[in-house]
Amino acid sequence: MRKNFKQYGQTLHLVGGNLVYISNMIYPIYSNGTISNYQQYCLDIKNAISVSQSSIQSLETISPPYILEEEHGLLIKAFKDILICLNSLILRIKSVTPAEIKEADIMNEISILKVIQQELTETTLGLIEKLNSQTRR
């Protein structure tokens, strides 16, 4: 049982780090109202997509402790939703010329990610609460 909790905790640590990486990649740098380095931003989003896919794979291949199955399913759903948003973002920025990309369009996609972030926060708090109740027994 302890081994399962430890492995699961390590996986959560990994995907948590991945989430920080993704968060750092989604905000472009603007210069005079346009993305200052369009090619780099596209690469950053593609890398974030790859990291999201890796996180989903990590979560789908580990068995959560039985008391965390519900939250585990929510984590997988959240990362899949992140992946959908990132794919939408890359399609959006690649469908127009760099000069046509408006900050408002990118912020619209990012606002969806912020909603998912809130869901992840609530799920994480639920995980912590359940883990804390287990250690008190």
C-alpha atoms as a printed R data frame, in Angstrom:
    type eleno elety resid chain resno       x      y       z
1   ATOM     1    CA   MET     A     1   0.000  0.000   0.000
2   ATOM     2    CA   ARG     A     2   2.751  2.488   0.926
3   ATOM     3    CA   LYS     A     3   4.631  1.638  -2.266
4   ATOM     4    CA   ASN     A     4   1.511  2.424  -4.287
5   ATOM     5    CA   PHE     A     5   1.128  5.804  -2.542
6   ATOM     6    CA   LYS     A     6   4.812  6.590  -3.116
7   ATOM     7    CA   GLN     A     7   4.685  5.740  -6.839
8   ATOM     8    CA   TYR     A     8   1.476  7.684  -7.215
9   ATOM     9    CA   GLY     A     9   2.977 10.665  -5.418
10  ATOM    10    CA   GLN     A    10   5.990 10.577  -7.723
11  ATOM    11    CA   THR     A    11   3.698 10.579 -10.750
12  ATOM    12    CA   LEU     A    12   1.737 13.524  -9.364
13  ATOM    13    CA   HIS     A    13   5.005 15.349  -8.774
14  ATOM    14    CA   LEU     A    14   6.027 14.710 -12.388
15  ATOM    15    CA   VAL     A    15   2.741 15.882 -13.909
16  ATOM    16    CA   GLY     A    16   2.692 18.869 -11.549
17  ATOM    17    CA   GLY     A    17   6.089 19.919 -12.875
18  ATOM    18    CA   ASN     A    18   4.788 19.405 -16.397
19  ATOM    19    CA   LEU     A    19   1.865 21.677 -15.637
20  ATOM    20    CA   VAL     A    20   4.251 24.427 -14.505
21  ATOM    21    CA   TYR     A    21   6.196 23.988 -17.743
22  ATOM    22    CA   ILE     A    22   2.999 24.236 -19.810
23  ATOM    23    CA   SER     A    23   1.945 27.375 -17.933
24  ATOM    24    CA   ASN     A    24   5.286 28.994 -18.712
25  ATOM    25    CA   MET     A    25   4.989 28.234 -22.430
26  ATOM    26    CA   ILE     A    26   1.501 29.531 -23.234
27  ATOM    27    CA   TYR     A    27   2.101 33.254 -22.790
28  ATOM    28    CA   PRO     A    28   3.786 34.872 -25.801
29  ATOM    29    CA   ILE     A    29   5.956 37.959 -25.638
30  ATOM    30    CA   TYR     A    30   4.483 40.865 -27.570
31  ATOM    31    CA   SER     A    31   6.229 43.699 -29.355
32  ATOM    32    CA   ASN     A    32   4.122 46.485 -30.868
33  ATOM    33    CA   GLY     A    33   0.952 44.386 -30.610
34  ATOM    34    CA   THR     A    34   2.321 41.274 -32.342
35  ATOM    35    CA   ILE     A    35   4.088 38.186 -31.074
36  ATOM    36    CA   SER     A    36   7.767 39.099 -30.991
37  ATOM    37    CA   ASN     A    37   9.060 35.653 -31.960
38  ATOM    38    CA   TYR     A    38   6.304 33.785 -33.760
39  ATOM    39    CA   GLN     A    39   8.403 30.720 -34.646
40  ATOM    40    CA   GLN     A    40   9.576 30.298 -31.052
41  ATOM    41    CA   TYR     A    41   6.038 30.670 -29.735
42  ATOM    42    CA   CYS     A    42   4.791 27.964 -32.126
43  ATOM    43    CA   LEU     A    43   7.623 25.726 -30.942
44  ATOM    44    CA   ASP     A    44   6.772 26.471 -27.297
45  ATOM    45    CA   ILE     A    45   3.128 25.493 -27.855
46  ATOM    46    CA   LYS     A    46   4.141 22.309 -29.682
47  ATOM    47    CA   ASN     A    47   6.441 21.423 -26.776
48  ATOM    48    CA   ALA     A    48   3.616 22.113 -24.317
49  ATOM    49    CA   ILE     A    49   1.397 19.771 -26.356
50  ATOM    50    CA   SER     A    50   4.038 17.066 -26.170
51  ATOM    51    CA   VAL     A    51   4.409 17.524 -22.417
52  ATOM    52    CA   SER     A    52   0.615 17.366 -22.012
53  ATOM    53    CA   GLN     A    53   0.508 14.098 -23.941
54  ATOM    54    CA   SER     A    54   3.275 12.723 -21.740
55  ATOM    55    CA   SER     A    55   1.348 13.726 -18.616
56  ATOM    56    CA   ILE     A    56  -1.787 11.977 -19.848
57  ATOM    57    CA   GLN     A    57   0.207  8.849 -20.614
58  ATOM    58    CA   SER     A    58   1.800  8.920 -17.146
59  ATOM    59    CA   LEU     A    59  -1.585  9.288 -15.465
60  ATOM    60    CA   GLU     A    60  -3.227  6.612 -17.606
61  ATOM    61    CA   THR     A    61  -0.519  4.037 -16.946
62  ATOM    62    CA   ILE     A    62  -0.451  4.260 -13.158
63  ATOM    63    CA   SER     A    63  -3.083  2.770 -10.900
64  ATOM    64    CA   PRO     A    64  -4.117  5.247  -8.234
65  ATOM    65    CA   PRO     A    65  -4.644  4.200  -4.631
66  ATOM    66    CA   TYR     A    66  -8.261  3.040  -4.383
67  ATOM    67    CA   ILE     A    67  -9.326  6.033  -2.303
68  ATOM    68    CA   LEU     A    68  -8.131  8.430  -5.021
69  ATOM    69    CA   GLU     A    69  -9.763  6.862  -8.072
70  ATOM    70    CA   GLU     A    70 -12.368  9.596  -8.492
71  ATOM    71    CA   GLU     A    71  -9.819 12.412  -8.294
72  ATOM    72    CA   HIS     A    72  -7.472 10.481 -10.580
73  ATOM    73    CA   GLY     A    73 -10.151 10.390 -13.258
74  ATOM    74    CA   LEU     A    74 -10.621 14.136 -12.859
75  ATOM    75    CA   LEU     A    75  -6.871 14.694 -13.275
76  ATOM    76    CA   ILE     A    76  -6.843 12.722 -16.511
77  ATOM    77    CA   LYS     A    77  -9.852 14.665 -17.780
78  ATOM    78    CA   ALA     A    78  -8.207 17.978 -16.895
79  ATOM    79    CA   PHE     A    79  -5.011 17.127 -18.763
80  ATOM    80    CA   LYS     A    80  -7.027 15.974 -21.769
81  ATOM    81    CA   ASP     A    81  -8.886 19.292 -21.668
82  ATOM    82    CA   ILE     A    82  -5.544 21.121 -21.513
83  ATOM    83    CA   LEU     A    83  -4.401 19.184 -24.557
84  ATOM    84    CA   ILE     A    84  -7.558 20.149 -26.451
85  ATOM    85    CA   CYS     A    85  -6.993 23.827 -25.603
86  ATOM    86    CA   LEU     A    86  -3.348 23.718 -26.639
87  ATOM    87    CA   ASN     A    87  -4.235 22.064 -29.940
88  ATOM    88    CA   SER     A    88  -6.894 24.728 -30.489
89  ATOM    89    CA   LEU     A    89  -4.343 27.434 -29.712
90  ATOM    90    CA   ILE     A    90  -1.760 26.088 -32.160
91  ATOM    91    CA   LEU     A    91  -4.402 25.739 -34.886
92  ATOM    92    CA   ARG     A    92  -5.522 29.296 -34.226
93  ATOM    93    CA   ILE     A    93  -2.063 30.825 -34.480
94  ATOM    94    CA   LYS     A    94  -1.083 28.759 -37.506
95  ATOM    95    CA   SER     A    95  -4.266 29.606 -39.425
96  ATOM    96    CA   VAL     A    96  -3.324 33.266 -39.807
97  ATOM    97    CA   THR     A    97  -0.198 35.287 -40.446
98  ATOM    98    CA   PRO     A    98   1.761 36.425 -37.390
99  ATOM    99    CA   ALA     A    99   0.569 40.015 -37.922
100 ATOM   100    CA   GLU     A   100  -3.079 38.872 -37.830
101 ATOM   101    CA   ILE     A   101  -2.806 37.176 -34.442
102 ATOM   102    CA   LYS     A   102  -4.522 39.327 -31.892
103 ATOM   103    CA   GLU     A   103  -3.668 39.220 -28.233
104 ATOM   104    CA   ALA     A   104  -7.379 38.930 -27.449
105 ATOM   105    CA   ASP     A   105  -7.611 35.711 -29.481
106 ATOM   106    CA   ILE     A   106  -4.759 34.116 -27.587
107 ATOM   107    CA   MET     A   107  -6.120 35.341 -24.270
108 ATOM   108    CA   ASN     A   108  -9.476 33.734 -25.114
109 ATOM   109    CA   GLU     A   109  -7.766 30.339 -25.418
110 ATOM   110    CA   ILE     A   110  -5.742 30.999 -22.278
111 ATOM   111    CA   SER     A   111  -8.914 31.915 -20.350
112 ATOM   112    CA   ILE     A   112 -10.215 28.407 -21.058
113 ATOM   113    CA   LEU     A   113  -6.978 27.035 -19.619
114 ATOM   114    CA   LYS     A   114  -7.511 29.148 -16.505
115 ATOM   115    CA   VAL     A   115 -10.891 27.461 -15.942
116 ATOM   116    CA   ILE     A   116  -9.190 24.071 -16.216
117 ATOM   117    CA   GLN     A   117  -6.538 25.294 -13.780
118 ATOM   118    CA   GLN     A   118  -9.263 26.072 -11.245
119 ATOM   119    CA   GLU     A   119 -10.684 22.560 -11.699
120 ATOM   120    CA   LEU     A   120  -7.202 21.123 -11.167
121 ATOM   121    CA   THR     A   121  -6.798 23.172  -8.003
122 ATOM   122    CA   GLU     A   122 -10.080 21.829  -6.622
123 ATOM   123    CA   THR     A   123  -9.132 18.258  -7.559
124 ATOM   124    CA   THR     A   124  -5.718 18.657  -5.953
125 ATOM   125    CA   LEU     A   125  -7.264 19.980  -2.762
126 ATOM   126    CA   GLY     A   126  -9.574 16.953  -2.742
127 ATOM   127    CA   LEU     A   127  -6.570 14.657  -3.104
128 ATOM   128    CA   ILE     A   128  -4.760 16.374  -0.249
129 ATOM   129    CA   GLU     A   129  -7.829 16.205   1.975
130 ATOM   130    CA   LYS     A   130  -8.244 12.476   1.355
131 ATOM   131    CA   LEU     A   131  -4.551 11.809   1.910
132 ATOM   132    CA   ASN     A   132  -4.574 13.795   5.139
133 ATOM   133    CA   SER     A   133  -7.600 11.862   6.391
134 ATOM   134    CA   GLN     A   134  -5.739  8.595   5.665
135 ATOM   135    CA   THR     A   135  -2.690  9.622   7.670
136 ATOM   136    CA   ARG     A   136  -4.845 10.437  10.709
137 ATOM   137    CA   ARG     A   137  -6.175  6.889  10.892
